[in-house]
Amino acid sequence: MASTLIHGGMMLVQQYVFLDFDAVQALTPAQVETYLASKGWTKAETEPLGGQIWTRPVDELPPPHLTALPEYKPHLVWPGYVKSLTSTRFRDYAARICELLLALALFEHRLVADVLADVRSLPVIEKP
């Protein structure tokens, strides 16, 4: 089982390394917010410096693929929240969105490129 975790971890790292950075940079906060809301995430709080914390329902159990190990500690593998940004003006916007996409891919048990494609397919809403 440990080799599966290492192999799985390497797959996640490879996904991250080969993620289309320009496509991530082009995502809007509205697209990310729409995706999160459509997948059952709830906006829990907005941070003063432009971050948003999104949570899962309180009574929801972690996905089975995250609880496969006997020594599993849910809070170490999956804290039950993710963070998005409210503006593309942050210098590290794309890096933070890459981290978010990777966390979502882990949670959804999907390829991060597929999550990116789903977010990219959402309409781009321009703010006035």
Secondary structure as the mmCIF struct_conf table of DSSP 4:
data_model
#
loop_
_struct_conf.conf_type_id
_struct_conf.id
_struct_conf.beg_label_comp_id
_struct_conf.beg_label_asym_id
_struct_conf.beg_label_seq_id
_struct_conf.end_label_comp_id
_struct_conf.end_label_asym_id
_struct_conf.end_label_seq_id
HELX_RH_AL_P HELX_RH_AL_P1 ALA A 2 VAL A 17
TURN_TY1_P TURN_TY1_P1 PHE A 18 PHE A 18
BEND BEND1 LEU A 19 LEU A 19
HELX_RH_AL_P HELX_RH_AL_P2 PHE A 21 ALA A 26
HELX_RH_AL_P HELX_RH_AL_P3 PRO A 29 SER A 38
TURN_TY1_P TURN_TY1_P2 LYS A 39 GLY A 40
STRN STRN1 THR A 42 THR A 46
TURN_TY1_P TURN_TY1_P3 PRO A 48 LEU A 49
BEND BEND2 GLY A 50 GLY A 50
STRN STRN2 GLY A 51 THR A 55
TURN_TY1_P TURN_TY1_P4 VAL A 58 ASP A 59
HELX_LH_PP_P HELX_LH_PP_P1 GLU A 60 PRO A 63
HELX_RH_3T_P HELX_RH_3T_P1 PRO A 64 LEU A 66
BEND BEND3 THR A 67 THR A 67
BEND BEND4 LEU A 69 LEU A 69
TURN_TY1_P TURN_TY1_P5 PRO A 70 GLU A 71
HELX_RH_AL_P HELX_RH_AL_P4 PRO A 74 VAL A 77
BEND BEND5 GLY A 80 GLY A 80
STRN STRN3 TYR A 81 LEU A 85
BEND BEND6 THR A 86 THR A 86
TURN_TY1_P TURN_TY1_P6 THR A 88 ARG A 89
BEND BEND7 PHE A 90 PHE A 90
TURN_TY1_P TURN_TY1_P7 ARG A 91 ASP A 92
HELX_RH_AL_P HELX_RH_AL_P5 TYR A 93 GLU A 108
TURN_TY1_P TURN_TY1_P8 HIS A 109 HIS A 109
BEND BEND8 ARG A 110 ARG A 110
HELX_RH_AL_P HELX_RH_AL_P6 VAL A 112 ARG A 120
TURN_TY1_P TURN_TY1_P9 SER A 121 SER A 121
BEND BEND9 LEU A 122 LEU A 122
HELX_LH_PP_P HELX_LH_PP_P2 PRO A 123 VAL A 124
#
